[in-house]
Amino acid sequence: MKLIKKLYKAFDKGVIVPVTKLFVGIGRKLKKVNKPLEILSKSKSATIVISLLFAGLFCYYIQERSNTLLETNAKVLYGQPVTAIYNEEEYVVEGLPETVDITMIGTKANLYLANQLPTQAVSVDLRDLGVGFHQVDLKYKQAITSVEYKLDPSTVRVNISPKQSMTTSITEEVLNLEHLNSEYSISSINLSANEVIVKSTEERLAQVAVVKALIDVDELTDPHVGENNLKKVPIVAYDKDGKKLDVEVVPNEITAVVNIESPNKVVPVVIVPKGIDKIVFGKAISEIESSIDTVTIYGNQEVLDSISNIEVEIDVTDLDKNKKYTKTIKKPKSVRKLSENTVTVQVKLGDEATAEVSNVKLSYKNLGSDYVVQAANDSINELPVILKGVKSVISDIQANDIEAYVDLKGLEEGEHEVDIQVTGADKKVIYSPKITTAKIVIIKK
């Protein structure tokens, strides 16, 4: 009974009296506004009842909050790293997961506190185990003892093998080359080491097909022509299928010097009209004006050496009057950049004329290396060629400006009759052989 009286006095002093004073004060302020409120504020019993009501609601709220905090809940920590304790110089451990998930079970208050604390390490101690397969338990140092921790997985099967090593050469592989300035080219790469030591199990070492130093262009700071230093170049081992192997590489990083150059070449732009034989009857191309005559190409030197010009095709089929074309210059394969990407071409027409050029020499192309051409009894070495174009253009064309040839690709030993083809340097002219076929004899050397 004494305990109940003490609790009542404490509740009366700590809750009822303060709440009552609050409502009395509010009642005094509102008595001028509303008469019923004034009456209510003067009634001590009414004030006590209201105070008890609000005190009960307040206690109910506190109780509900307490129940919520005391309810059992669960929270999952995903991808927690696993650390193995063993002699890394002597052994290799396989089968150990890199990460595990941890489920924490406890009250909401404890889970909140555990989540604020630094994540502890998941570990497994293998120092007392020998070579072979073992079933081991993963351990987690609990941050709060009142919270239950469950690991997934909690038990794993590992294989402990003696570590072996081998020395192997390394090659470089350039990553993200497309991100390099298109005017630049990597001429050479000098690595700080040519060999590395690879350590793992005997079985894993047998799978190593190649070890590469990964030169990432994105890691170059302010790439420029000349020497570019690259630090911390990772070394990675791959199997024959190009899959990265989980082996130890010593050293696992090296430095490299990346030499950058900017080879380029200026080549002429050649406008090639297509459908020239289908221009409106009686007309021919008198002039082709191009907005640019040359273009600078960028790429590896061997690629540049193989390119003598850049051709731009325009379709003049059914052309019946002067016309202006805007064309995109196609970038040749393996060329990284062109100094110009578009060209404007003005084509002008004139009256068509015809001329004949005699004594154009006949040549052979694409003959197999095991064969030679022997003249037939009625074979020809020279032929006349008919030219069609504007008179001012065709009048200056000589025999040595024209190429007449037969294509012998795929032909074998024996006598053959082949078509004669004719081309010329001036693309505004139509070239036609007056003799359309030639007889040849192919014999073995």
C-alpha positions, 0 to 999 in steps of 0.5 A, spaced: 500 500 500 505 504 501 508 503 494 502 505 491 501 511 495 508 513 493 507 511 485 500 515 486 504 521 489 509 521 484 504 521 478 500 526 481 506 531 482 510 529 475 504 528 470 497 531 473 499 537 477 503 540 471 498 538 466 493 541 470 497 548 471 497 548 463 490 548 462 489 553 468 493 557 464 490 556 457 483 557 461 485 564 463 487 566 457 481 564 453 476 566 458 475 573 455 473 569 448 468 564 450 464 564 456 464 556 456 471 555 456 471 560 462 466 556 466 470 550 464 477 553 467 474 555 473 471 548 475 477 544 478 474 537 477 473 538 470 480 541 469 482 534 473 478 530 468 481 533 462 488 533 465 487 525 466 485 524 459 491 527 456 496 524 461 493 517 459 493 519 452 501 521 453 502 514 457 499 510 451 503 513 446 509 512 450 507 505 451 506 504 444 513 507 442 516 502 447 513 496 444 515 498 437 522 499 440 522 492 443 519 488 437 524 483 434 526 485 427 531 483 422 536 487 418 541 484 413 548 486 411 550 484 404 557 483 401 561 483 407 568 481 406 571 475 408 578 475 411 582 468 411 588 468 416 594 463 414 601 463 411 600 466 404 607 465 402 607 457 403 599 456 401 594 457 396 586 457 399 581 455 394 573 455 395 573 461 400 567 466 398 570 473 397 563 476 401 558 473 405 551 476 407 550 477 415 543 477 418 542 481 424 536 479 429 534 483 435 530 489 437 529 495 433 533 499 438 539 494 438 539 494 431 539 501 430 545 501 435 549 496 431 548 499 424 551 505 427 557 501 429 563 500 425 562 493 421 566 488 424 570 483 420 568 476 417 574 471 418 576 464 418 583 462 421 586 456 417 593 456 421 592 450 424 590 446 418 594 442 413 594 441 405 587 438 403 580 439 403 577 442 410 570 444 412 571 451 416 566 455 420 566 463 418 566 467 424 564 474 425 566 479 431 559 481 434 558 489 435 553 488 440 552 481 444 544 482 445 543 482 437 544 475 434 548 474 427 547 469 422 552 468 416 550 466 409 554 462 408 556 460 415 560 454 413 565 453 407 569 447 404 576 450 402 582 447 399 589 448 402 594 447 397 602 448 397 604 455 393 608 454 387 611 459 382 614 460 375 617 466 371 614 468 365 614 474 360 609 480 359 606 483 354 602 490 353 595 491 352 592 498 350 585 499 353 581 505 351 585 507 345 579 510 342 579 515 347 586 518 345 586 524 341 585 522 334 591 525 331 595 521 336 598 514 335 602 510 340 609 508 337 612 504 342 611 502 350 617 501 354 615 497 360 619 497 367 619 490 367 619 484 362 618 478 366 614 477 373 613 471 377 606 468 378 604 464 384 599 459 385 597 452 385 600 447 380 594 446 376 592 454 376 599 455 373 598 450 368 592 454 365 596 461 365 597 462 357 599 470 357 600 475 362 599 482 360 600 489 362 594 493 361 596 500 359 589 504 360 589 511 355 584 514 360 590 513 366 595 518 362 595 525 364 595 530 359 597 525 353 602 529 348 607 527 343 613 524 346 614 520 352 608 519 357 609 516 364 604 511 366 604 509 374 601 503 377 600 499 370 596 493 373 599 486 371 594 480 369 594 473 368 589 470 363 588 463 360 587 461 353 580 463 353 582 470 355 579 469 362 582 472 368 585 468 372 585 468 380 593 468 381 598 472 385 603 476 380 609 479 383 610 485 382 602 486 380 604 493 378 609 496 374 611 503 370 611 504 363 613 510 358 608 511 352 611 514 346 606 518 342 607 521 335 602 524 330 604 521 323 600 525 318 600 525 310 597 530 305 594 527 300 590 529 294 582 529 294 580 526 287 572 527 285 570 521 281 563 522 277 559 516 277 554 515 272 558 519 267 555 515 261 548 516 263 548 524 263 543 527 258 544 526 251 549 531 247 552 533 254 559 532 258 562 534 264 566 540 262 569 542 269 569 539 276 571 545 281 572 542 288 572 546 295 578 543 297 584 539 293 588 536 299 586 533 306 591 531 311 590 524 314 592 521 321 594 514 322 599 509 323 605 510 318 604 504 315 597 505 313 599 512 311 604 509 306 599 505 303 594 511 301 595 515 295 589 519 295 582 520 297 576 519 292 569 522 293 564 519 289 558 524 286 552 521 282 551 525 275 546 520 272 541 524 268 545 530 270 542 536 265 545 542 268 550 545 272 550 542 279 553 543 286 554 537 291 556 537 298 559 530 300 562 527 306 569 525 305 569 517 307 575 516 312 579 510 309 579 504 314 585 505 319 585 512 318 583 515 325 582 522 323 581 527 316 583 534 317 576 535 313 570 532 313 566 535 307 567 537 300 563 542 296 563 540 288 561 544 282 560 540 276 559 544 269 556 541 263 558 542 256 557 540 249 559 532 248 565 531 242 568 525 240 576 523 239 580 517 237 587 516 240 591 510 237 597 506 239 594 505 247 599 499 250 595 493 252 597 490 259 596 484 264 593 484 271 593 479 276 596 474 273 598 468 278 605 468 280 606 461 277 604 463 270 606 467 264 603 470 258 605 468 251 602 472 245 597 468 241 598 468 233 592 474 233 594 477 239 594 485 240 599 489 243 596 496 242 589 498 240 585 505 239 581 508 244 575 512 243 574 518 248 567 522 249 567 529 253 568 536 252 572 538 246 577 542 250 578 536 255 579 530 250 583 534 245 589 534 250 589 527 252 595 522 249 596 515 249 600 515 255 594 518 259 590 512 258 591 505 261 588 499 257 588 492 260 586 485 261 584 482 268 587 475 268 585 474 276 583 466 277 585 464 270 590 458 269 594 455 263 591 455 256 588 460 251 583 465 253 579 470 250 578 476 255 575 483 255 579 489 255 578 495 260 580 502 259 581 507 264 584 514 264 587 520 269 581 525 267 575 522 270 571 527 266 572 523 260 568 516 257 574 511 255 571 506 250 576 500 247 575 500 239 577 493 240 573 490 246 577 483 247 584 480 246 586 473 245 592 470 250 595 464 252 597 462 259 603 457 260 607 455 266 613 458 268 
